[in-house]
């Protein structure tokens, strides 16, 4: 297959489609016993830094942890709203280059193009029926796509499913690749993944503020999950997932 130099998207899409979870069981076994590696430069002159003053941000960072056991209980609708607003909500309108005024959000985005869409399985949220919703960011509303409290596809498609079966919320970030890549080409694929990381950290810190646990999940079978949501893989695809709920 020959990819023209003028084609700024195909190569990254091929990588995306061919980076499904690695079925190397032995590597996962070995990872159970590991040491965290750190780098230091012995020949460099080191300067000790002072401690930091009390900080609400650092307190949230300290309280954030990867929760792998949740208990399903009622969540106020206001908390759900807060998580979405902090995660990827609109903050203000601003001038974006020569394109005119545009909405800015809680996460930085290359070129102000905001390629991500947020879908969420919501369960036991007050005033909200269990189901899969799409976040309409301009209206700050959620649109139900499918009713249900859990779907058997998740048992097969989410590698971390056993850890999150009792989470109130499972967020799925999809990327509409062309939004960013039409401007940045192959590099735009990196920008999309960086943005997903920004949004995930926003969600985790917002969860910590409400004493909720969170779990960032990169382990899922892309093709199966994309088909469940009705995506075609090439134009839109899941790039990250975060579970949020009450820690058991």
C-alpha positions as CSV (number, residue, x, y, z in Angstrom):
1,X,0.0,0.0,0.0
2,X,1.4,3.4,-1.0
3,X,0.4,6.4,1.0
4,X,0.9,9.7,-0.8
5,X,3.0,12.4,1.0
6,X,0.0,14.7,0.7
7,X,-2.2,12.2,2.7
8,X,-1.9,13.5,6.3
9,X,-4.4,11.0,7.9
10,X,-4.2,7.4,6.6
11,X,-1.0,6.4,8.4
12,X,-2.2,7.5,11.8
13,X,-5.5,5.7,11.2
14,X,-3.7,2.5,10.3
15,X,-1.7,2.8,13.6
16,X,-4.9,3.4,15.5
17,X,-6.6,0.4,14.0
18,X,-3.6,-1.8,14.5
19,X,-2.8,-1.0,18.2
20,X,-5.4,-3.2,19.8
21,X,-4.5,-4.6,23.2
22,X,-1.4,-6.7,23.1
23,X,-2.3,-10.4,23.8
24,X,1.0,-11.2,25.5
25,X,-0.1,-12.9,28.7
26,X,3.5,-13.6,29.8
27,X,4.3,-9.8,29.7
28,X,1.3,-9.1,32.0
29,X,2.5,-11.8,34.4
30,X,6.0,-10.2,34.6
31,X,4.5,-6.8,35.2
32,X,3.1,-8.0,38.5
33,X,6.6,-7.8,40.0
34,X,8.4,-4.7,38.9
35,X,10.4,-1.8,40.1
36,X,9.6,1.8,39.2
37,X,12.5,3.3,37.3
38,X,13.8,6.8,38.0
39,X,16.5,8.8,36.2
40,X,19.1,10.9,37.9
41,X,22.2,12.6,36.4
42,X,25.1,12.0,38.9
43,X,27.5,14.5,37.3
44,X,25.0,17.3,37.4
45,X,24.9,19.9,40.3
46,X,21.6,19.4,42.2
47,X,19.7,22.0,44.1
48,X,17.2,21.0,46.7
49,X,13.8,22.7,46.3
50,X,11.7,24.1,49.1
51,X,8.5,22.4,50.2
52,X,5.2,23.8,48.8
53,X,2.7,25.8,50.7
54,X,-0.8,24.5,51.4
55,X,-2.6,24.1,48.1
56,X,-6.1,23.0,47.3
57,X,-4.9,21.8,43.9
58,X,-2.2,19.6,45.4
59,X,-4.7,18.2,47.9
60,X,-6.9,17.1,44.9
61,X,-3.8,15.6,43.2
62,X,-3.0,13.8,46.4
63,X,-6.6,12.5,46.8
64,X,-6.8,11.3,43.2
65,X,-6.1,7.5,43.0
66,X,-6.9,4.6,40.6
67,X,-10.0,3.0,42.1
68,X,-10.5,-0.7,41.2
69,X,-13.5,-1.5,43.4
70,X,-16.6,0.6,43.5
71,X,-19.9,0.5,45.3
72,X,-23.0,1.5,43.3
73,X,-25.1,4.1,45.2
74,X,-27.2,7.1,44.2
75,X,-25.2,10.0,42.8
76,X,-26.7,13.6,42.8
77,X,-27.4,14.9,39.4
78,X,-25.5,18.1,40.4
79,X,-22.3,16.0,40.8
80,X,-22.7,14.4,37.4
81,X,-23.2,17.9,35.9
82,X,-20.1,19.1,37.7
83,X,-17.9,16.3,36.4
84,X,-19.0,16.9,32.8
85,X,-18.5,20.7,33.1
86,X,-15.1,20.4,34.6
87,X,-14.0,17.6,32.3
88,X,-14.7,19.2,28.9
89,X,-17.2,21.9,29.4
90,X,-17.3,25.4,27.9
91,X,-15.6,28.1,30.0
92,X,-15.9,31.2,27.9
93,X,-16.0,32.7,24.4
94,X,-12.8,34.0,23.0
95,X,-11.2,35.1,19.7
96,X,-9.5,32.1,18.0
97,X,-7.0,33.3,15.4
98,X,-8.6,34.8,12.3
99,X,-11.5,32.4,12.4
100,X,-13.5,34.6,14.7
101,X,-14.9,34.0,18.2
102,X,-15.2,30.5,19.5
103,X,-15.9,28.6,22.7
104,X,-13.0,27.6,24.9
105,X,-13.2,24.7,27.2
106,X,-11.6,23.4,30.4
107,X,-8.9,21.5,28.4
108,X,-6.4,22.9,25.9
109,X,-7.0,21.9,22.3
110,X,-4.6,22.3,19.3
111,X,-5.9,25.1,17.2
112,X,-9.1,25.3,19.4
113,X,-10.6,22.5,17.3
114,X,-11.8,20.3,20.1
115,X,-11.9,16.9,18.3
116,X,-13.3,14.9,21.2
117,X,-16.9,13.8,22.0
118,X,-18.0,12.6,25.4
119,X,-20.3,9.6,25.8
120,X,-21.1,8.2,29.3
121,X,-22.8,5.2,30.7
122,X,-24.7,6.7,33.7
123,X,-26.3,4.6,36.5
124,X,-28.0,5.4,39.7
125,X,-27.9,9.2,39.0
126,X,-30.8,11.1,40.6
127,X,-33.3,12.4,38.1
128,X,-31.7,10.5,35.2
129,X,-32.6,7.1,33.7
130,X,-29.9,4.6,33.4
131,X,-28.4,4.5,30.0
132,X,-25.7,5.7,27.5
133,X,-25.7,9.4,26.9
134,X,-23.9,11.9,24.7
135,X,-22.7,15.2,26.2
136,X,-24.1,18.1,24.2
137,X,-21.4,20.6,25.3
138,X,-23.1,23.8,23.8
139,X,-26.3,23.1,25.7
140,X,-24.6,21.5,28.7
141,X,-27.1,18.7,28.5
142,X,-27.0,14.9,28.0
143,X,-28.8,13.1,25.2
144,X,-29.9,9.5,25.8
145,X,-28.7,7.1,23.1
146,X,-29.6,3.8,24.6
147,X,-31.4,2.8,27.8
148,X,-29.8,0.2,30.2
149,X,-27.7,-0.1,33.3
150,X,-25.0,-2.4,31.8
151,X,-24.4,-4.0,28.4
152,X,-22.9,-7.5,27.8
153,X,-20.6,-6.0,25.2
154,X,-18.7,-4.3,27.9
155,X,-17.9,-7.6,29.5
156,X,-16.1,-8.6,26.3
157,X,-14.9,-5.2,25.0
158,X,-13.6,-3.6,28.3
159,X,-10.6,-5.3,29.7
160,X,-11.1,-3.4,33.0
161,X,-14.8,-4.4,33.2
162,X,-14.4,-6.4,36.4
163,X,-13.1,-3.3,38.2
164,X,-15.8,-0.9,37.1
165,X,-19.0,-3.0,37.2
166,X,-20.3,-0.9,40.2
167,X,-19.1,2.5,39.0
168,X,-21.8,5.1,38.5
169,X,-20.3,6.5,35.4
170,X,-18.1,5.2,32.6
171,X,-17.0,8.0,30.3
172,X,-15.9,7.2,26.8
173,X,-14.0,9.8,24.8
174,X,-14.2,9.5,21.1
175,X,-12.2,11.4,18.5
176,X,-13.5,12.8,15.3
177,X,-10.1,12.6,13.7
178,X,-10.6,14.9,10.8
179,X,-11.4,17.9,13.0
180,X,-7.8,18.2,14.0
181,X,-6.0,16.3,11.3
182,X,-7.4,18.4,8.5
183,X,-5.1,21.2,9.9
184,X,-2.2,19.3,11.5
185,X,-2.0,16.1,9.4
186,X,-0.2,13.1,11.1
187,X,0.9,15.3,14.0
188,X,-2.8,16.0,14.7
189,X,-3.2,12.4,15.9
190,X,-0.8,13.1,18.7
191,X,-2.6,16.3,19.6
192,X,-5.9,14.3,19.9
193,X,-4.4,11.8,22.3
194,X,-2.8,14.6,24.4
195,X,-6.2,16.3,24.6
196,X,-7.8,13.1,25.8
197,X,-5.3,13.0,28.6
198,X,-6.1,16.6,29.6
199,X,-9.8,15.8,29.8
200,X,-9.2,12.6,31.8
201,X,-7.2,14.4,34.4
202,X,-9.8,17.1,34.7
203,X,-12.4,14.4,35.4
204,X,-10.2,12.7,37.9
205,X,-9.6,15.9,39.9
206,X,-13.3,16.8,39.7
207,X,-14.1,13.4,41.1
208,X,-11.5,13.8,43.9
209,X,-13.2,17.1,44.9
210,X,-16.4,15.1,45.6
211,X,-14.5,12.2,47.3
212,X,-15.1,9.9,44.4
213,X,-12.8,7.3,43.0
214,X,-11.8,7.2,39.3
215,X,-10.0,4.8,37.0
216,X,-8.5,5.7,33.7
217,X,-8.8,2.9,31.2
218,X,-6.8,2.4,28.0
219,X,-7.5,-1.4,27.9
220,X,-10.4,-2.1,25.5
221,X,-10.9,-3.7,22.1
222,X,-11.3,-0.6,19.9
223,X,-13.0,-2.2,16.9
224,X,-15.7,-3.9,19.0
225,X,-16.3,-0.9,21.2
226,X,-16.5,1.4,18.2
227,X,-19.1,-0.8,16.6
228,X,-21.1,-0.9,19.8
229,X,-21.3,2.9,19.6
230,X,-22.0,2.9,15.9
231,X,-18.7,4.4,14.9
232,X,-16.9,3.4,11.6
233,X,-13.4,3.3,13.1
234,X,-11.9,5.6,10.4
235,X,-13.8,8.8,11.0
236,X,-14.6,8.5,14.7
237,X,-13.2,6.1,17.4
238,X,-12.8,5.7,21.1
239,X,-9.4,6.9,22.4
240,X,-9.8,6.8,26.2
241,X,-12.2,5.9,29.0
242,X,-12.6,6.9,32.6
243,X,-14.8,5.3,35.3
244,X,-16.0,7.4,38.2
245,X,-18.0,6.4,41.3
246,X,-17.9,5.7,45.1
247,X,-14.9,3.7,46.2
248,X,-15.8,0.5,48.0
